[in-house]
Amino acid sequence: GDSVTQMEGPVTLSEEAFLTINCTYTATGYPSLFWYVQYPGEGLQLLLKATKADDKGSNKGFEATYRKETTSFHLEKGSVQVSDSAVYFCTTGGGNKLTFGTGTQLKVEL
Amino acid sequence: NAGVTQTPKFQVLKTGQSMTLQCAQDMNHNSMYWYRQDPGMGLRLIYYSASEGTTDKGEVPNGYNVSRLNKREFSLRLESAAPSQTSVYFCASSEAGGGIDEQFFGPGTRLTVL
């Protein structure tokens, strides 16, 4: 079955620092790829997605590019804010379901 | 629009007790899902319903049952709770089947089984 591997956290950054959260996946066929974000005490919400190779998803200053040759979908942001503190889940989609990574907690400090 | 709502928000059960977690969505979505979230394990799919009147097992269905009551509502029942079912439970919905469409999540139910 599909699987997702993402870097373990917590990742602690100072405000305005550059963020990268690495994600690689294994899947049959051509899955869609997503990043979901979970703020404290809330459910998950979609941050961005890409549906085919070389697509770049972007939202709220976050970006990720679907790299089929390296089976990766790394999340980046040029300048993080305290309000970005959350848990980030890399996710593949195929067939009838999503497969989630274990999540990476991001803490941004002033 | 309320989106996806779940009740209750918190619940404490004793081993062997039963309970039903309720979920409703007001987005006219066809598909609904139940997940559990455990530390270090991401979200795991318990059951899903691709459309009204159908349900299918996910990755971890043992110890659970579901009912798709109508298009809006999808409930999860624990018949005899066990400590291993202590977790945070999320309901989600999507317009169409799982792997392509965005899923919308409820706020979760935190369940403790003593």
Interface residues (C-beta under 8 A of the other chain):
Chain A: V4 P31 S32 F34 G41 E42 G43 L44 Q45 L46 K49 T51 F89 T92 G93 G94 G95 N96 K97 L98 F100 G101 T102 G103
Chain B: V4 Y33 G40 M41 G42 L43 R44 L45 Y48 A50 D56 G58 F90 A92 G97 G98 G99 I100 E102 Q103 F104 F105 G106 P107 G108
